[in-house]
Amino acid sequence: MNNILNLIILTIGGLAGGSFAACMVTRYVHHQSPWGRSVCEHCHHQLTWWQLIPVVGVLIQRGRCAWCHQPISWQSTGSELACAGIILAEWWCTKLPPVHLIILVTWLAILTGEDAATQTVCPGMLWGGTLLLGTLTLPVVLTTVRLHPGFILLLLGPLLALAWRRQLGSADVVLTGAMALLYGPRFACTVLFGAAGAALLAFLLRRSRRSLPFIPFLAGALLISLAVFH
């Protein structure tokens, strides 16, 4: 019975988190306020509550805005389904608390979308998610700080030096530090090396030699490592 309840919570939370992530990324990319009601991207008519229901709202409208009848982008629906699927898979592998997983995956989805689109992230979202997850797991964070202060400094020191030389984004350092506090510095090292290897391979395979956003690789390596090692 508890498993069924958890599945319902995770599915609803994942769909809502994916919708929220898509909304925040879109507003950040287009320099819009994160506050305020959502509107149709074509006619700018304010959306009603039923139009905002994840997945269901789009299906009721048959993929077209109820006001102007223009096609609705499936980007938000894809984000909703992806977040819900990832959260369910992570819970199945890790059995972490549902609230923890919903917040974590939603937060990573927002940072990944922002970094992939602009190679920057919203500072409020970066620090807000870090503080929220840290508060939820405060006993674990305090234990990690007490047992591994030197290890954490040894991990973050070179990263801070790279960020100071603009060879690494400050958001990458914050996210790595958050991983070290939440899941332990050894886990963070595993994620960091996995993300660096994947980013290097992607850089070598692509034709362009422009810099790559690193947070998508960190987020992917974090979720894979949680599923495998947690």
C-alpha positions, 0 to 999 in steps of 0.5 A: 500500500505504501509503495502504491501511495509513493508511486502516485505521489512520485508520478504527480510530483514528477509531472508537476515538477517537469511543468515547473521546470519547463516554465522556469527555463522558458522564462529565464531564457526569454528574460521574463519574470519568474512570477506571474500567471502563464499565458499562451505563447501565441495570443498571450491569453492568460491560461486557466487552471485546467489548461495548466494541468500537466499532460491532461491540459494539452490532451483536453485542448487536442494540442491546440490553444483553446483561445487562438487554436495555434499548436501548443509546443510539446516541450513542456509535456515532454519535460513533464513526462521525462521528469516523472519517468526519471523520478520513478526510476530513481526511486525504484533504484534508490528508495530515497524519500519522494519529496527529496527526489521530486525536488532534486530532479526538478532542480536539476532539470531547471539548471540543465535547461538554463545552462544548455540554452544560455551557459548560465543559470539563475543564481536564485534557483541555484542557491535556492535549490541547494539550501532547500535540499540541504535543509531537508537533509540537514543531519546528513549534511552536518555529519558530512561536514564533521567527518570530511572537512578536509576532503571537501576542501581538497575537492573544491579547491582546484574547482574554485581555482578553475572557476577563478581562471574562467575555465569552469563555471561557478555554478558547476562548483556550487553544484559539486559542493552540494553533491559533496554535502548531500551524498558525500565527497567520494560520491561527488568525486565519482560524479565529477570524473564521470561528468568530465569524461562524458563532456570530454568525449562530447567535445571531441566528437562535435565539429564545433570547438566552442565550450560546452555547458557542464551542468547537463553532464553533472546532472546526468552523472549524478542521477546515474551514480545515484541509481547505481551506487546509492 
